[in-house]
């Protein structure tokens, strides 16, 4: 099985002061059975969250890994909600996330502040011997995973069982991916490669193999992310760094619809 993902990393805070509110929004406790999938889907003018925690919503609204969201009550990590929110007109990307920020503030009485904290991290650096990825701008045989309206290759990936194929991927996007809880890396990953281009590459690791290893499934053939990155000329080295955090100052269970 393969999944095609288009990498979209938002900066919703830029629009926080000007974005309109959703025209209609519903927040209800999820009735999904334990272990059900959790997701937030975006469409033009709409956000649909299924079986999501408050911290998962904060993660999406502020484009920050959950490992960097500090404070808050235990239920913010545990109670799960179904959210449906629709704007009065077209809205997408950054604007939708800013509207989600406003919705969380209104319905959860959420108050927070940005800060920094010293945390264990991995720094992603270029390994000895240099990179083994192809520059997306000059690759004569790109992966052909899709193009945008401007005709340029999309920043896209495709996961298979034990491999990941990436097209026009920046190192910042790669570290964001590895910082996701599903990647099971265990620490925030910071880009220290100094590489500013986007790249095409395939390496022997995927979210599927990471999840299998975390669940103690049959993992004899599950590649290590450390080994896989080495194959494309990258390396994760442990460090401690001051990283951006979001601290929850006040929150309440959501008001009724």
NORBEL-V773415 format. One record per residue. RES is the residue in one letter. PHI is phi in degrees with one decimal (* if undefined). OMEGA is omega in whole degrees, 0 to 359 (* if undefined). Layout:
BEGIN
res = (RES,RES)
phi = (PHI,PHI)
omega = (OMEGA,OMEGA)
END
This chain:
BEGIN
res = (X,X,X,X,X,X,X,X,X,X,X,X,X,X,X,X,X,X,X,X,X,X,X,X,X,X,X,X,X,X,X,X,X,X,X,X,X,X,X,X,X,X,X,X,X,X,X,X,X,X,X,X,X,X,X,X,X,X,X,X,X,X,X,X,X,X,X,X,X,X,X,X,X,X,X,X,X,X,X,X,X,X,X,X,X,X,X,X,X,X,X,X,X,X,X,X,X,X,X,X,X,X,X,X,X,X,X,X,X,X,X,X,X,X,X,X,X,X,X,X,X,X,X,X,X,X,X,X,X,X,X,X,X,X,X,X,X,X,X,X,X,X,X,X,X,X,X,X,X,X,X,X,X,X,X,X,X,X,X,X,X,X,X,X,X,X,X,X,X,X,X,X,X,X,X,X,X,X,X,X,X,X,X,X,X,X,X,X,X,X,X,X,X,X,X,X,X,X,X,X,X,X,X,X,X,X,X,X,X,X,X,X,X,X,X,X,X,X,X,X,X,X,X,X,X,X,X,X,X,X,X,X,X,X,X,X,X,X,X,X,X,X,X,X,X,X,X,X,X,X,X,X,X,X,X,X,X)
phi = (*,-127.4,-126.5,-100.4,-120.0,-96.7,-78.9,-126.2,-112.5,-89.7,-129.8,-61.5,-59.5,-59.8,-102.1,-60.3,-85.5,-116.8,-68.9,-72.0,-80.6,-62.6,-73.9,-148.8,-150.6,-127.1,-128.7,-134.8,-61.0,-72.9,-104.7,-65.9,-66.7,-53.2,88.0,-68.9,-65.0,-120.2,-156.5,-124.4,-108.0,-112.8,-135.5,-61.6,76.3,-148.6,-126.6,-126.4,-105.6,-125.8,57.9,-106.7,-84.5,-60.3,-65.8,-64.4,-67.1,-62.1,-55.5,-70.1,-65.7,-111.1,52.8,-140.6,-60.9,-61.7,-65.0,-105.1,-99.2,-115.3,82.0,92.4,-73.9,-60.1,-65.7,-65.5,-96.9,-117.7,-69.6,-117.9,-130.0,-107.8,-124.1,-129.7,-137.5,-135.7,-87.5,-71.9,-139.4,-60.1,-159.5,-161.9,55.6,-57.4,-65.5,-61.2,-67.8,-66.7,-66.5,-65.5,-55.7,-65.6,-62.6,-64.4,-65.1,-75.7,-88.5,-103.9,50.9,-76.4,-127.7,-149.4,-143.2,-87.0,-159.3,-134.4,-151.7,-76.2,-135.5,-65.3,-136.8,-112.9,-98.2,-89.6,-128.2,-76.6,-75.9,-59.0,104.3,85.5,-76.5,-124.6,-113.5,-101.0,-63.3,-61.6,-72.9,-123.2,-63.9,-74.2,-135.3,-66.0,-66.3,61.4,-96.7,121.7,-125.9,-81.7,-62.9,-83.1,85.8,-86.3,-59.9,-70.4,-78.3,-140.0,-136.2,-133.4,-91.3,-114.7,-57.4,-126.9,-135.6,-132.6,-106.8,-121.7,-125.0,51.7,-97.9,-85.4,-69.4,-62.8,-64.3,-65.4,-67.2,-60.7,-61.9,-69.0,-80.7,-57.9,-54.6,-64.2,-73.5,60.5,-75.9,98.9,-144.7,-59.3,-115.2,-109.1,-81.3,-122.3,-77.6,76.7,-87.7,-110.2,-84.2,-108.1,-134.8,-106.9,-166.1,-130.8,-140.4,-86.7,-164.2,-154.8,-58.2,-61.6,-69.4,-64.6,-66.3,-62.9,-65.0,-66.9,-90.3,57.5,-77.9,-69.1,-117.3,-58.1,-102.4,-74.9,-68.6,-80.1,-62.8,-65.4,-66.3,-62.2,-64.2,-59.4,-68.3,-108.8,85.3,-122.2,-147.5,-102.4,-121.2,-66.5,-160.2,-120.3,-145.8,-84.1,-120.0,-65.2,-131.7,-120.6,-104.8,-83.2,-90.2,-156.1,-157.4,-132.4,-58.4,-63.0,-68.3,-61.4,-63.1)
omega = (179,176,178,183,171,184,177,180,188,174,191,186,181,185,190,185,188,185,175,178,172,178,178,181,177,176,182,174,181,175,180,179,178,180,179,181,177,181,170,180,177,171,181,178,185,170,176,177,180,175,186,173,176,181,175,178,178,178,180,185,185,176,181,180,180,179,180,175,187,178,180,180,181,184,179,177,192,183,186,187,167,184,173,182,184,178,180,181,180,176,180,174,184,183,178,181,176,176,176,175,182,179,179,179,183,189,178,186,186,173,183,175,178,179,176,181,175,183,170,181,164,172,177,183,175,181,176,183,175,184,178,177,180,177,185,183,185,181,182,181,182,184,180,179,176,179,176,180,179,179,180,179,176,171,195,172,175,178,167,186,184,182,175,176,184,180,176,183,175,178,175,178,179,179,175,179,183,179,179,179,182,180,175,178,172,179,169,179,181,179,176,183,187,181,185,179,169,191,171,179,175,176,191,177,175,175,180,182,178,180,179,180,181,181,181,175,179,190,182,182,181,183,174,177,180,178,183,178,178,181,178,173,179,184,172,178,182,180,171,184,173,184,179,176,169,181,177,179,181,176,177,174,190,175,180,177,*)
END
